[in-house]
Amino acid sequence: MAENQTYTKYASNAGAIFTALNVHVDACIITGSLANFDRLKKDLLSNLRFIEQAIIYPGSFELDALVNGVYRSMSGELKPKVYT
């Protein structure tokens, strides 16, 4: 799939979620490593221009969140979920 088609698909999926939930969207927040791709931000936000505000929060904190969840689970603070 071409790069531009991928970004358009992201925007299409986001628009579908907003429509299905029937909610007013105040902002689009792009986080994690995706926030480092200038072309993604430009193309995605141009396709979601009905959203009034864009918040860009770069960084890769996915592993930190994963470690935190494992720690809470192992310490008994959080009961692990079992998916089948």
C-alpha positions as CSV (number, residue, x, y, z in Angstrom):
1,M,0.0,0.0,0.0
2,A,1.4,3.4,-0.9
3,E,2.3,5.7,1.9
4,N,-0.4,8.3,1.1
5,Q,-3.0,5.6,1.0
6,T,-2.0,4.4,4.4
7,Y,-2.4,7.9,5.9
8,T,-5.8,8.3,4.2
9,K,-6.9,5.0,5.7
10,Y,-5.9,6.2,9.2
11,A,-8.0,9.3,8.6
12,S,-10.9,7.3,7.2
13,N,-10.9,5.0,10.3
14,A,-10.7,7.9,12.7
15,G,-13.6,9.6,10.9
16,A,-15.6,6.4,11.0
17,I,-15.1,6.1,14.8
18,F,-16.2,9.7,15.3
19,T,-19.3,9.1,13.2
20,A,-20.2,5.8,14.9
21,L,-19.9,7.4,18.4
22,N,-21.9,10.4,17.3
23,V,-19.7,12.8,19.3
24,H,-18.2,16.2,18.9
25,V,-14.4,15.9,18.6
26,D,-12.5,18.7,20.4
27,A,-9.0,17.7,19.4
28,C,-6.9,15.1,17.6
29,I,-4.0,13.8,19.7
30,I,-1.1,12.1,18.0
31,T,1.3,10.4,20.4
32,G,4.2,8.0,20.4
33,S,6.5,7.4,17.6
34,L,3.8,8.4,15.0
35,A,4.1,11.9,16.2
36,N,7.7,12.0,14.8
37,F,6.5,11.5,11.2
38,D,5.9,15.0,9.7
39,R,4.2,13.6,6.5
40,L,1.8,11.5,8.6
41,K,0.8,14.5,10.7
42,K,0.3,16.7,7.7
43,D,-1.7,14.2,5.7
44,L,-3.7,12.9,8.6
45,L,-4.7,16.3,9.9
46,S,-5.5,17.6,6.4
47,N,-8.0,14.8,6.1
48,L,-9.4,15.5,9.5
49,R,-9.7,19.2,9.1
50,F,-13.1,19.3,10.9
51,I,-11.2,18.8,14.1
52,E,-10.5,22.2,15.7
53,Q,-7.3,21.4,17.5
54,A,-4.3,19.1,17.0
55,I,-2.1,18.1,19.9
56,I,1.2,16.5,19.1
57,Y,2.9,14.6,21.9
58,P,6.0,12.9,20.6
59,G,7.9,10.2,22.4
60,S,7.9,6.5,22.8
61,F,6.5,5.7,26.2
62,E,4.9,2.4,25.1
63,L,7.5,0.3,26.8
64,D,7.3,2.4,30.0
65,A,3.6,1.7,30.1
66,L,4.1,-2.0,29.5
67,V,6.7,-2.3,32.3
68,N,4.4,-0.3,34.7
69,G,1.5,-2.7,33.9
70,V,3.6,-5.8,34.5
71,Y,5.0,-4.4,37.8
72,R,1.4,-3.6,39.0
73,S,0.3,-7.1,38.0
74,M,3.2,-8.8,39.7
75,S,2.9,-6.8,42.9
76,G,-0.8,-7.7,43.2
77,E,-2.0,-4.1,42.7
78,L,-3.7,-5.1,39.4
79,K,-5.4,-8.4,38.7
80,P,-4.3,-9.7,35.2
81,K,-7.0,-10.3,32.6
82,V,-7.1,-13.6,30.8
83,Y,-8.2,-13.4,27.1
84,T,-9.3,-16.5,25.3
